[in-house]
Amino acid sequence: VQLQASGGGLVQAEGSLRLSCVVSGFAPADYTIGWFRQAPGKEREGITCISGGGDSTWYADSVKGRFTISRDNAANTVYLLMNGLKPEDSAVYYCAAGPIPVPFDMDYVGTADYYDYWGQGTQVTVSS
C-alpha cells in the first residue's frame, strides 16, 4: 500500500495550490482518505477527509470554506484544492488512508491514529 502526495510549493498569501495524492496497492473506494498537516513545533492536524465513495466529506474549522477535497477513484487520486492560502497554512501536508466508515464520527475522523497508511508529505509554504 502506497500513498504519494505531491503539488506543494511556495505561494503568496491569498494564492491557491492543488495537492494530489495517488494511492496504490488497495482499492481506493475501500478507504477514507484524509489530509493532515504539520507545522514545525506543532502537532499533526487533521484538516479534511473524503469517504471511499466520495459522497461524504469533513473539514476542520481552520480550512472550511477555503479548501476542497475531491477524489477520482478511476485515477486512484485524491485532490486537495486550497484557495485563500494564509501564512498559517504553511506546513508539511500528508495524505493518509483509513477504514473510517460513514457517517463520519466527529470524535475521530480527523485523528491520525485512525489512519493506517501514510504518504511521505509535501511542503506548502505561504509567504505574506
VENQUISUL-V243712 format. One line per field, one symbol per residue. phi: phi as a letter, one per 30 degrees, with the letter a starting at -180 (. if undefined). psi: psi as a letter, one per 20 degrees, with the letter a starting at -180 (. if undefined). burial: + if it has 16 or more other ideal C-beta (glycine too) atoms within 10 Angstrom, else -. A space follows every 10 residues. Layout:
BEGIN
phi->???
psi->???
burial->???
END
This chain:
BEGIN
phi->.bbbcajdlc bdeidbbbcb bccbjadedd bdcbcbbbce icddcdcaab dedicbbbbd edbeiccbca bbddchbccb ccchdbeddd adcbcbbadc dcddcddbdc cddcccbbdd jbdcbccd
psi->pqpoqrirap qqqjaqqoqq opqqirohii qppqprqoqp jrqppphqrp rhijiprqpq hiipihqpqr qnhhjkppqo porlqqhiip rppqqqpqmo rqqpoihihj phhjphpqai qppppoq.
burial->--+-+-++-- +-----+-++ +++----+-- +++++++--- ---+++++++ ++-+-+++++ --+---+++- +----+++++ -+--+---++ ++++++++-+ ---+----++ -+-++-+++- ++-+-+--
END
